[in-house]
Amino acid sequence: MATYAIGDLQGCAAEFHALLAKLNFTKQDRLWLLGDLVNRGPDSLEVLRCVHDMRQQCEIVLGNHDLHFLAILFGGHGPGPSDTFNELLAAPDVERLAHWLRRQKLLHCDKSLKMTMVHAGIPPQWSMREAQDLASEVEEVIGSNKPINGIDYIEYFTHMYGNEPNYWGPKLDGLDRLRVITNFLTRMRMIDADGALDFAHKGSLRDAPEHLTPWYDLTAKRWKKGKLLFGHWAALDGVTGHADMIALDTGCIWGRKLTALCLETNELTSQDAL
C-alpha cells in the first residue's frame, strides 16, 4: 500500500487518470488531494465524480476554487468569465457532489507519516495546534446542516468573498474571522513583515515586491512537524528551497504537468499536460 499526494487537479481529468495509471494505483493505495479539484480545466464534473467514487481512499483539503464552486451553488454568486463550471452546475448530481465536497477538510495531518497538507499554507503566526483548531472552526460551519455560533453554510458562502480583514487577530469574530482563516489556508502566497496577507502578487518570486515574503520562508523557521504539503502556487513550479515545505502545484492547467509525491518514499512522479 502506498499513499500519494497530488497537487491541483483543476478539472484536468485526462491527466489525473494518466497519472494514476503511471503510479499503478490500486484499491489498496491512498490519495491525498491538495485542493482545487475543479475549475479552469475542461472536466471538473468528471474529476469530481471520479474522486467521489474513490472517496474511501482519499483525504481531501478544499482549495479556493472548490470553495468558489460551492459559493456559486449555495451562496447565490455567479460564475466569472474564466470559470469552467457550466457542465458541473448543470449536472443532475451536482447537489449530491457539492454537499459531499463541503464536508471535506481545510487541513489534514497524519502524525504517523509526519505529514500535513493544506491548499495554500499555514502562516508563521499560527502554531500547528492553532492551525488545526482554526481550520476546524470553518470546517464545522461549512460542513454542518445547522448554524454554528449563529452562522450556517449558506450565510458563509454568501459572504465568503473579500480580502478584508487581511491580518490575523484572535479577537476577530463572526464572518470576518471565518473569512480570514479561509484566506490564510486557501489563498495565501505572500505576506508582509506584520504577517498580513497580500493578494495582488501571484507570479514568480523574482517579480515579487521587496516588502513581501513567501509565507513558507517564515513558517519554515519554526516548523517542527515533518513535511508540510501545499498547492495553489503554480508559479513556484514545485520549488521552495526548504526540505520540509513541499509545493505540489506544478501547473498542469497551464500546460506543464501534474505531480504526485509518494509519502512513504518521497518519490515524485509527473504526468505532462495533455
C-alpha positions in Angstrom: 0.0 0.0 0.0 1.2 3.5 -0.9 0.0 7.0 -0.3 0.3 9.6 -3.0 -0.3 13.4 -2.6 -1.3 15.1 -5.8 -1.4 18.9 -6.5 -4.1 21.0 -8.0 -6.2 18.9 -10.5 -8.4 21.9 -11.6 -10.6 19.8 -13.8 -7.7 18.0 -15.6 -9.3 14.6 -15.7 -7.3 13.1 -18.6 -4.0 13.9 -16.8 -5.4 12.6 -13.5 -6.3 9.3 -15.0 -3.0 9.1 -16.8 -1.0 9.8 -13.6 -2.9 7.2 -11.6 -2.1 4.7 -14.4 1.6 5.7 -14.3 1.5 5.1 -10.5 -0.1 1.7 -10.9 -2.7 3.0 -8.4 -4.7 0.2 -6.8 -7.6 -0.1 -4.4 -5.1 -0.7 -1.6 -3.4 2.7 -2.2 -4.5 6.1 -0.8 -4.7 9.6 -2.2 -4.1 12.9 -0.6 -5.6 15.7 -2.8 -4.4 19.2 -2.1 -7.5 21.1 -3.2 -8.7 22.9 -6.3 -10.2 19.8 -7.7 -12.3 21.9 -10.1 -12.3 24.9 -12.4 -10.2 26.3 -15.2 -9.8 22.9 -16.7 -12.2 21.1 -19.1 -13.5 18.3 -17.0 -14.5 19.5 -13.5 -17.5 17.2 -13.4 -15.5 14.1 -14.4 -12.9 14.9 -11.8 -15.4 15.4 -9.0 -17.3 12.3 -9.9 -14.1 10.2 -10.1 -12.9 11.5 -6.7 -16.3 10.9 -5.1 -16.3 7.3 -6.4 -12.8 6.9 -4.8 -13.7 8.8 -1.6 -13.0 5.9 0.7 -9.3 6.0 -0.5 -9.0 9.8 -0.3 -8.1 12.6 2.1 -9.1 15.9 0.6 -8.5 19.5 1.6 -10.5 22.3 -0.1 -8.9 24.9 -2.3 -10.2 28.4 -3.2 -11.6 27.1 -6.5 -13.6 24.4 -4.7 -15.0 27.0 -2.3 -15.7 29.3 -5.3 -17.8 26.5 -6.8 -19.7 26.0 -3.5 -20.3 29.7 -3.2 -21.8 29.8 -6.7 -24.1 26.9 -5.9 -25.1 27.7 -2.3 -24.2 31.4 -1.9 -26.0 32.8 -4.9 -23.0 34.1 -6.7 -22.5 33.9 -10.5 -19.6 32.3 -12.3 -16.7 34.5 -13.6 -15.6 34.8 -17.2 -12.7 32.4 -16.7 -14.7 29.7 -14.8 -15.5 26.4 -16.4 -18.3 25.2 -14.2 -21.2 25.1 -16.7 -21.2 21.3 -17.1 -20.8 20.7 -13.4 -23.5 23.2 -12.4 -26.0 21.6 -14.9 -25.3 18.0 -13.9 -28.2 16.1 -12.3 -25.9 15.1 -9.4 -24.4 18.5 -8.7 -26.0 19.0 -5.3 -25.1 15.5 -4.1 -21.4 16.1 -5.1 -21.5 19.6 -3.6 -22.9 18.5 -0.3 -20.2 15.9 -0.1 -17.5 18.4 -1.1 -18.5 20.9 1.6 -17.8 18.3 4.3 -14.2 18.0 3.3 -11.3 19.4 5.4 -9.2 22.6 5.1 -6.2 21.0 6.8 -5.2 17.3 7.2 -2.4 16.0 9.4 -1.1 12.4 9.7 1.2 12.1 12.7 2.4 8.6 11.8 3.6 9.9 8.4 4.7 13.2 9.9 2.9 14.9 7.0 0.4 17.8 6.9 -1.4 19.1 3.9 -3.2 22.3 3.2 -4.2 24.1 0.0 -2.3 27.4 0.3 -0.3 27.3 3.5 -0.1 27.8 7.2 1.0 31.3 8.3 4.0 31.7 10.7 2.0 33.3 13.4 0.0 30.1 14.0 1.2 27.0 15.8 0.2 23.7 14.5 -2.4 23.3 17.2 -3.8 26.8 16.4 -3.9 25.9 12.6 -5.9 22.7 13.3 -8.3 24.4 15.7 -8.9 27.4 13.3 -9.4 25.1 10.3 -11.9 23.1 12.3 -13.9 26.3 13.1 -14.5 26.8 9.3 -15.0 23.1 8.6 -17.7 22.9 11.2 -19.7 25.8 9.7 -19.5 24.8 6.1 -19.9 21.1 6.8 -22.9 21.3 9.2 -26.6 21.4 8.3 -27.3 23.7 11.3 -26.0 27.1 12.3 -22.7 27.2 14.3 -22.5 30.2 16.5 -25.3 31.7 14.5 -23.8 31.2 11.1 -24.8 28.4 8.7 -23.1 27.3 5.5 -25.5 29.3 3.3 -24.6 32.5 5.1 -20.9 31.6 5.0 -20.9 31.1 1.2 -23.0 34.2 0.7 -20.4 36.4 2.4 -17.2 34.3 1.8 -15.6 36.6 -0.7 -13.3 39.5 0.3 -9.8 40.5 1.1 -10.6 42.0 4.5 -9.5 41.6 7.1 -6.1 40.6 5.7 -4.5 40.1 9.1 -5.0 37.5 11.9 -6.2 38.6 15.3 -7.6 36.2 17.9 -10.4 38.7 18.8 -11.8 38.6 15.3 -15.3 37.0 15.3 -18.2 36.1 13.1 -17.8 36.2 9.3 -14.7 38.3 9.4 -13.0 35.6 11.5 -14.1 32.8 9.2 -13.1 34.7 6.1 -9.6 35.5 7.2 -9.0 31.9 8.4 -10.2 30.7 5.0 -8.0 33.1 3.1 -4.9 32.1 5.0 -5.5 28.4 4.4 -6.7 28.6 0.8 -5.4 31.9 -0.8 -2.1 32.8 0.9 1.1 33.3 -1.1 2.9 36.4 0.1 2.8 38.2 3.4 4.3 41.4 4.7 6.5 42.0 7.8 3.5 42.1 10.0 2.1 38.8 8.7 -0.7 40.5 6.7 -1.9 38.8 3.5 -1.1 40.2 0.1 -3.5 39.1 -2.7 -2.0 41.1 -5.6 1.1 39.1 -6.4 0.5 35.7 -7.9 3.6 35.2 -10.1 7.2 34.1 -9.5 9.4 35.2 -6.7 11.8 37.1 -8.9 9.0 39.5 -9.7 7.7 39.9 -6.1 7.8 43.3 -4.4 10.7 43.7 -1.9 8.5 44.2 1.1 6.7 40.9 0.7 7.9 37.4 1.7 6.6 34.0 0.7 4.8 32.6 3.7 6.8 29.4 3.7 10.2 31.2 4.2 8.9 32.4 7.6 6.9 29.3 8.6 9.9 27.0 7.8 11.9 28.7 10.6 9.6 27.4 13.3 8.1 24.3 11.6 8.8 21.1 13.6 6.1 18.8 12.4 7.6 16.9 9.5 6.7 17.9 5.9 4.1 20.5 5.0 2.5 19.9 1.6 0.7 22.6 -0.3 -0.6 23.5 -3.7 -2.1 26.8 -5.0 1.0 28.5 -6.3 1.8 27.1 -9.7 4.4 29.8 -10.4 6.7 28.1 -7.9 6.8 25.0 -10.1 7.4 22.8 -7.1 10.5 24.7 -5.8 10.5 26.3 -2.3 14.2 25.9 -1.2 13.0 24.2 2.1 13.2 20.5 2.5 10.0 20.4 4.7 7.9 22.8 2.6 6.7 20.8 -0.4 4.9 22.6 -3.3 2.9 20.3 -5.4 1.0 22.6 -7.8 3.2 22.2 -10.9 0.9 24.0 -13.4 -1.0 21.2 -15.2 -3.7 23.7 -16.1 -1.1 26.0 -17.5 0.3 23.3 -19.9 3.0 22.0 -17.6 2.5 18.9 -15.5 0.5 17.1 -12.7 2.7 15.8 -9.9 2.3 13.1 -7.3 4.5 12.6 -4.2 4.7 9.2 -2.6 4.6 9.9 1.1 6.4 6.7 2.1 9.3 7.0 -0.3 9.4 10.8 -1.2 9.5 9.8 -4.9 8.0 12.3 -7.3 6.0 11.1 -10.4 4.7 13.6 -13.0 2.3 13.5 -16.0 2.8 16.1 -18.7 -0.3 18.2 -19.6 -2.3 16.6 -22.4 
